[in-house]
Amino acid sequence: MPSAVGAKLKLKHGVARQEVFECFENRDGAFLIDDREAHRRNPPTLWFVAETRNRRLLKVVFQNRNGKFHLLTAYEANHDEIRIYETKSKEN
């Protein structure tokens, strides 16, 4: 993870790098594509919601570039994000 992203996670969102890894391990559902106009990228922006070991629900946003995950951000998921993820991730 680039140091700028790590600093942003810690300072802006209060998220530790280890928590992001825990979310990837604990994920239960598909990765969703963020297809909002302002967030469209190539490769696409992907996201999911998962718990850390301390039961903190985080939204993790990343890109898959040539088979490697590049973290864009992670922060505590809000109610709308949780609802969307619970609904749409089970459809895939």
C-alpha positions, -999 to 999 in steps of 0.1 A, spaced: 0 0 0 15 34 -10 24 55 20 0 83 9 -29 59 11 -18 45 44 -15 80 59 -50 89 45 -65 58 61 -50 64 95 -53 102 97 -86 108 79 -105 76 85 -89 61 116 -84 28 98 -53 6 103 -37 -13 75 -43 -46 94 -81 -38 95 -81 -37 57 -65 -71 55 -90 -85 79 -119 -72 58 -105 -90 27 -103 -122 48 -138 -118 63 -156 -107 31 -188 -126 24 -201 -115 -9 -191 -103 -44 -170 -73 -52 -193 -45 -65 -184 -21 -93 -187 16 -85 -204 28 -117 -212 63 -105 -200 88 -131 -176 106 -108 -160 73 -98 -156 55 -131 -120 45 -138 -101 21 -160 -98 -5 -145 -131 -2 -126 -133 9 -90 -144 -21 -69 -157 -21 -34 -172 -43 -6 -182 -41 30 -168 -64 56 -161 -67 93 -127 -64 110 -119 -89 138 -133 -63 162 -166 -63 144 -160 -28 128 -178 -26 94 -156 -10 68 -162 -1 31 -131 -10 12 -125 6 -22 -98 -7 -46 -88 -15 -81 -76 -48 -96 -46 -38 -118 -31 -68 -136 -42 -92 -108 -30 -70 -79 -53 -51 -56 -46 -14 -53 -63 1 -23 -79 35 -29 -96 40 5 -113 23 34 -136 38 60 -165 30 83 -195 20 61 -227 40 65 -262 25 66 -268 31 28 -236 14 18 -243 -15 41 -278 -19 27 -266 -17 -10 -238 -42 -4 -261 -66 14 -286 -65 -14 -264 -63 -45 -235 -86 -35 -259 -115 -31 -274 -110 -66 -240 -119 -83 
